[in-house]
Amino acid sequence: MSKASGKLFFACVALFLALPVIVVAGVALNAKKTLAFPPQGLSADWYLSVLTDPAWRSALANSVMVAVAASAISVAIALPLSWFLWRRVAPWARLVQMIGFSPFVLPPVITALGALSFWATTGFYGQVWTVVISHGIFFVSLPLVTITLGFATIDREIIEAGMTMGADDKTLMKTVIFPLIRPYVISGFAFAFVLSLNEYIVAYMTVGFTLETIPIKVFNALRYGYTPTMAAVSVFFVLIAVIVFGTVARFGDLPKLMGAWSKGE
């Protein structure tokens, strides 16, 4: 395959992958309340309605609030667990790690049903904070992976040198270890944030209609028909994901953060 044909092939693949987003973005530009593509007339009103309509604006704020809090919980669980697995080499360490991965490995509906049963049994079903905790546990696998990779890149000779100079565990964590793993912590937070922002099943199972996030709002709005506002919301979510992952890729080693090792490792 020549270089020109190779570029043409990858361009076609990129266009094919981008077509759904292009269609959705075009649908949101319709001047009338229709999902026609190509758009019948051009208007940005449907994009503006996401920010001006109180119902959609409230759902967007709820989604961001849940995503930020849940991502913080995921990192708060993953960071000490990763540190423990890095410091303590034990036969059962892998078992603990697999338990940390299990919420994300299992089908979402199983995790959602488990969360529903737990919160209903404890009497807290429908409380706003239950979806935050459920998402925090559900997405803990993402920061667990990235932070574990971060710890794996640390040269243990640096730690030994610090200990030789009299630094205790707290000082080493603050001055040496955390600065080295900070990009991995941030990337884990970013991955959990984006997925929590788009998650529907666990949120619906834990709070029902008590709290409308954007995904729940979209599904609720489907009862009254399709509107271009839904397409506009989808475009907003895609842009948020592009900005977050683009920032991670710009300031960090994205392939390594996603699990790829360099040739020398």
Helices and strands as residue ranges (DSSP letters): H 3-27, H 45-52, H 54-87, H 93-105, H 108-122, H 128-138, H 141-152, H 156-164, H 169-172, I 173-177, H 178-198, H 201-207, H 214-221, G 222-224, H 228-251, H 254-257
